[in-house]
């Protein structure tokens, strides 16, 4: 059985952290709010799923917090608690260094070559790197990867679930 990996997008993380002006996300027929996200993450934590914080999500959410009204210090502390959990490999958060190879010169060159086509389809560069993070985990074949997002465009790049290989009986 594959382990679930949830890659968090900015839309969902900002909503979960309750950043002002980011309290809901997604289309009307699939609206996300704090309660829905929190319930899902609680259930996934109970299933021993892994949560992934992409670098783009960290940066974009940090920018939203810095530009928000309200208690920016408290909001920033909420985000840095998640970052610290990733840095310390605290479950359910994936270790941050797993993404390190995605930021090497060869991967950035590939991004440089591929992103203009993705941009022409409406995918931002941050979302392109989130897509790459999801693909990174998916390529192992042992993870069922879900991009947790309110953005249907980004969601469409979610990797397909791995196909179980039947075992032969002896």
C-alpha positions as MATLAB code, in Angstrom:
seq = 'XXXXXXXXXXXXXXXXXXXXXXXXXXXXXXXXXXXXXXXXXXXXXXXXXXXXXXXXXXXXXXXXXXXXXXXXXXXXXXXXXXXXXXXXXXXXXXXXXXXXXXXXXXXXXXXXXXXXXXXXXXXXXXXXXXXXXXXXXXXXXXXXXXXXXXXXXXXXXXXXXXXXXXXXXX';
ca = [
       0.000    0.000    0.000;
       1.275    3.465   -0.918;
       1.771    6.123    1.704;
      -0.112    9.394    1.176;
       1.907   12.539    0.589;
       0.142   15.903    0.649;
       1.943   18.773   -1.055;
       0.536   22.013    0.343;
      -0.041   24.941   -1.995;
      -0.085   28.579   -0.904;
      -3.865   28.860   -1.288;
      -4.480   26.119    1.262;
      -1.653   26.956    3.652;
      -2.604   30.646    3.869;
      -6.215   29.662    4.500;
      -5.197   27.105    7.163;
      -3.039   29.722    8.894;
      -6.005   32.145    8.705;
      -4.170   34.872    6.847;
      -6.544   37.839    6.382;
      -7.980   38.083    2.849;
      -6.989   34.421    2.367;
      -9.648   32.796    4.576;
     -11.162   30.735    1.759;
      -9.886   29.369   -1.510;
     -11.105   27.362   -4.450;
     -14.098   27.702   -6.732;
     -17.612   28.052   -5.304;
     -18.410   24.396   -5.953;
     -15.249   23.254   -4.124;
     -14.647   25.896   -1.452;
     -11.884   25.373    1.118;
     -11.844   27.066    4.525;
      -9.956   26.558    7.773;
     -12.371   23.900    9.072;
     -12.286   21.780    5.924;
      -8.505   21.970    5.679;
      -7.963   21.303    9.383;
     -10.307   18.282    9.348;
      -8.547   16.844    6.296;
      -5.077   17.357    7.768;
      -6.154   15.817   11.095;
      -7.495   12.760    9.265;
      -4.359   12.478    7.142;
      -2.137   12.850   10.218;
      -4.055    9.947   11.790;
      -3.361    7.920    8.618;
       0.352    8.718    9.058;
       0.444   10.697    5.819;
       3.361   12.995    5.084;
       2.892   16.744    4.572;
       5.260   18.598    2.253;
       6.003   22.322    2.390;
       7.416   23.376   -0.999;
       9.852   26.295   -1.024;
       7.473   28.270   -3.276;
       4.623   27.782   -0.787;
       6.849   28.968    2.055;
       7.895   32.112    0.169;
       4.464   32.977   -1.222;
       2.695   32.405    2.114;
       5.341   34.494    3.870;
       4.705   37.302    1.405;
       0.935   37.120    2.014;
       1.529   37.276    5.778;
       3.856   40.281    5.480;
       1.218   42.133    3.421;
      -1.760   41.103    5.567;
      -3.581   43.094    8.146;
      -3.990   41.794   11.645;
      -1.291   40.281   13.819;
       1.449   39.604   11.277;
       3.865   38.553   14.017;
       1.549   35.770   15.221;
       0.827   34.658   11.651;
       4.561   34.583   10.904;
       5.140   32.475   14.005;
       2.567   29.973   12.737;
       4.410   29.673    9.426;
       7.827   29.410   11.062;
       6.556   26.649   13.365;
       5.777   24.638   10.236;
       9.161   25.513    8.730;
      10.921   24.435   11.936;
       8.985   21.144   11.923;
      10.204   20.530    8.357;
      13.781   21.433    9.273;
      13.620   19.094   12.279;
      11.863   16.296   10.310;
       8.968   16.285   12.765;
       6.097   14.080   11.671;
       3.942   14.548    9.735;
       6.177   17.088    7.940;
       8.693   15.908    5.342;
      12.293   16.922    5.889;
      13.057   20.079    3.973;
      16.310   18.747    2.554;
      14.401   16.231    0.409;
      13.697   19.132   -1.953;
      17.340   20.270   -2.156;
      18.054   18.482   -5.421;
      15.150   20.323   -7.051;
      17.040   23.613   -6.651;
      20.323   22.600   -8.294;
      21.546   24.257  -11.485;
      20.409   21.368  -13.714;
      16.853   21.408  -12.332;
      16.664   25.191  -12.562;
      17.893   24.998  -16.162;
      15.095   22.522  -16.907;
      12.633   24.901  -15.240;
      14.018   27.744  -17.355;
      13.443   25.716  -20.499;
       9.999   24.345  -19.595;
       8.345   27.222  -17.773;
       7.586   29.521  -20.730;
       5.279   26.832  -22.153;
       3.673   26.325  -18.745;
       3.281   30.104  -18.368;
       1.490   30.253  -21.697;
      -1.015   27.806  -20.151;
      -1.435   30.014  -17.067;
       0.851   28.160  -14.624;
       3.010   30.501  -12.538;
       6.632   29.739  -11.789;
       5.850   29.028   -8.110;
       3.169   26.539   -9.147;
       5.590   24.970  -11.636;
       8.013   24.268   -8.790;
       5.171   22.861   -6.648;
       4.305   20.573   -9.565;
       7.966   19.473   -9.616;
       7.868   18.694   -5.880;
       4.767   16.534   -6.378;
       6.425   14.722   -9.303;
       9.588   14.196   -7.232;
       7.646   12.284   -4.576;
       5.545   10.465   -7.148;
       8.548    9.131   -9.089;
       9.535    6.850   -6.226;
       6.414    4.813   -6.948;
       5.758    4.312   -3.250;
       3.708    7.445   -2.595;
       0.187    8.461   -3.484;
       0.761   12.188   -4.016;
      -1.953   14.800   -3.712;
      -1.474   18.516   -4.329;
      -3.636   20.164   -1.689;
      -4.764   23.344   -3.418;
      -7.776   25.504   -4.145;
      -6.379   26.141   -7.631;
      -7.924   23.818  -10.228;
      -5.191   24.704  -12.721;
      -2.439   23.511  -10.384;
      -4.530   20.535   -9.270;
      -4.648   19.338  -12.885;
      -0.879   18.733  -12.678;
      -1.249   16.320   -9.771;
       0.586   13.058  -10.501;
      -1.529    9.979  -11.164;
      -1.766    7.508   -8.304;
       0.735    4.642   -8.594;
      -0.670    1.470  -10.098;
      -0.292   -1.426   -7.661;
       1.806   -4.255   -9.013;
       0.129   -7.591   -8.364;
       2.195  -10.146   -6.526;
       2.379  -13.618   -7.888;
       1.660  -16.507   -5.637;
       4.222  -19.204   -5.281;
];
